[in-house]
Amino acid sequence: MDLRTSFATQGYAQARNAAAPQVNSGQSAGDLAKDFATDFAKTVAAGEETAKAAMSGGADPHSLVEALAASELAVETAVTVRNKVVEAYQEILRMPV
């Protein structure tokens, strides 16, 4: 047996395990949406608090940039999810009955 083939087989097996879908831990779609909304609100609130602290001189510019980048990413993610939901709803409406 070629040693390189054995390493390739091991690599493929590890990649397959890493790419396998994760089993949901019993959370429903509603619970996931609630968790997403809670995390989104916390991220935006943290960004606002950091911005207020930076305006009053209580935060360094680096933490302000990090908080604003995290808030921007959270908003972009929420908009993307909303667009996908609207697109799926419109696709359902187009289905023949």
Secondary structure, 3 states (H helix, E strand, C coil): CCHHHHHHHHHHHHHHHHHCCCCCCCCCHHHHHHHHHHHHHHHHHHHHHHHHHHHCCCCCHHHHHHHHHHHHHHHHHHHHHHHHHHHHHHHHHHCCC
